[in-house]
Amino acid sequence: MKISRSLPETDLARVALLPDDQKQIILRAVKSFVPPYSFTPLRKVAAAAYNARSSLFDLPNRTWPDIESAIKSYCLGHSDWIEPNLIVAKALFDFNNERNVSAVEWEFREISVGFGAKMKFWHDFYSVQDGVPVLSFVDPRLQDGLGILGRTFVFSAMHHLVAVGDFEGARLEILRFPKNKFTGQREVEIFTFDERDIVEEAVLNEAIDRTFKIWREILAERTEEVRRHPPTGTNNGFSFSEPVKSERTG
């Protein structure tokens, strides 16, 4: 039986700065959770939702029907993924249109964090807002998304790893999509980086190492449990497999 060994990036961010005992509790829940759908299609159209082009002078602008069609094509074979991805993508697209955001395509590298894992808390574009480059991370999860410590981790990683060189001094933003308590509609909530909250790179690296050490221990426990109690061919409603590497319901 295959047992997934990938830790979703968002879960890495939300647990890395927690004490070890809290890490263990959350990571055990992460390992046992099987998400009913993926936000991978949304991530693939994030640049289009920011109207990203190869340069600011390229035309035409992206349209919602283009994005809607792309999402549906990315959900091929997974019809239950379409609605949640469309809901968040439409909120993001409308929000960026309202604030008149345009963006430029730019390939940012993934960062190796050891143990065969990589992280990338940014997308392959930067937007220009008020004449300043802005690096963004879209967090579509409704539950188990980035809390205060998770956002601190992501902002600090962005600051140390991508807001350098040509992007030194760039603004950083994280977008989340909570439900309006009156209408039930997903809305955009934007968080910006305050350098007073920065976590030093050495502290980030140590937090990542500790998180993956605990993650490996949990995986080893699961592997041993499967070895001792191999599947019998009956479905007892429990699964160790995770169909999607880095997503959770939103």
Secondary structure in CASP SS format (residue, H / E / C, confidence):
PFRMAT SS
TARGET T0000
AUTHOR 0000-0000-0000
METHOD secondary structure of the structure
MODEL  1
M C 1.00
K C 1.00
I C 1.00
S C 1.00
R C 1.00
S C 1.00
L C 1.00
P C 1.00
E H 1.00
T H 1.00
D H 1.00
L H 1.00
A H 1.00
R H 1.00
V H 1.00
A C 1.00
L C 1.00
L C 1.00
P C 1.00
D H 1.00
D H 1.00
Q H 1.00
K H 1.00
Q H 1.00
I H 1.00
I H 1.00
L H 1.00
R H 1.00
A H 1.00
V H 1.00
K H 1.00
S H 1.00
F C 1.00
V C 1.00
P C 1.00
P C 1.00
Y C 1.00
S C 1.00
F C 1.00
T H 1.00
P H 1.00
L H 1.00
R H 1.00
K H 1.00
V H 1.00
A H 1.00
A H 1.00
A H 1.00
A H 1.00
Y C 1.00
N C 1.00
A E 1.00
R E 1.00
S C 1.00
S C 1.00
L C 1.00
F C 1.00
D C 1.00
L C 1.00
P C 1.00
N C 1.00
R C 1.00
T C 1.00
W H 1.00
P H 1.00
D H 1.00
I H 1.00
E H 1.00
S H 1.00
A H 1.00
I H 1.00
K H 1.00
S H 1.00
Y H 1.00
C C 1.00
L C 1.00
G C 1.00
H C 1.00
S H 1.00
D H 1.00
W H 1.00
I H 1.00
E H 1.00
P H 1.00
N H 1.00
L H 1.00
I H 1.00
V H 1.00
A H 1.00
K H 1.00
A H 1.00
L H 1.00
F H 1.00
D H 1.00
F H 1.00
N H 1.00
N H 1.00
E H 1.00
R C 1.00
N C 1.00
V C 1.00
S E 1.00
A E 1.00
V E 1.00
E E 1.00
W C 1.00
E C 1.00
F C 1.00
R C 1.00
E C 1.00
I E 1.00
S E 1.00
V E 1.00
G E 1.00
F C 1.00
G C 1.00
A E 1.00
K E 1.00
M E 1.00
K C 1.00
F C 1.00
W C 1.00
H C 1.00
D C 1.00
F E 1.00
Y E 1.00
S E 1.00
V E 1.00
Q E 1.00
D C 1.00
G C 1.00
V E 1.00
P E 1.00
V E 1.00
L E 1.00
S E 1.00
F E 1.00
V E 1.00
D E 1.00
P C 1.00
R C 1.00
L C 1.00
Q C 1.00
D C 1.00
G C 1.00
L C 1.00
G C 1.00
I H 1.00
L H 1.00
G H 1.00
R H 1.00
T H 1.00
F H 1.00
V H 1.00
F H 1.00
S H 1.00
A H 1.00
M H 1.00
H H 1.00
H H 1.00
L H 1.00
V C 1.00
A C 1.00
V C 1.00
G H 1.00
D H 1.00
F H 1.00
E C 1.00
G C 1.00
A C 1.00
R E 1.00
L E 1.00
E E 1.00
I E 1.00
L E 1.00
R E 1.00
F C 1.00
P C 1.00
K E 1.00
N C 1.00
K C 1.00
F C 1.00
T C 1.00
G C 1.00
Q C 1.00
R E 1.00
E C 1.00
V C 1.00
E E 1.00
I E 1.00
F E 1.00
T E 1.00
F C 1.00
D C 1.00
E H 1.00
R H 1.00
D H 1.00
I C 1.00
V C 1.00
E C 1.00
E H 1.00
A H 1.00
V H 1.00
L H 1.00
N H 1.00
E H 1.00
A H 1.00
I H 1.00
D H 1.00
R H 1.00
T H 1.00
F H 1.00
K H 1.00
I H 1.00
W H 1.00
R H 1.00
E H 1.00
I H 1.00
L H 1.00
A H 1.00
E H 1.00
R H 1.00
T H 1.00
E H 1.00
E H 1.00
V H 1.00
R H 1.00
R H 1.00
H C 1.00
P C 1.00
P C 1.00
T C 1.00
G C 1.00
T C 1.00
N C 1.00
N C 1.00
G C 1.00
F C 1.00
S C 1.00
F C 1.00
S C 1.00
E C 1.00
P C 1.00
V C 1.00
K C 1.00
S C 1.00
E C 1.00
R C 1.00
T C 1.00
G C 1.00
END
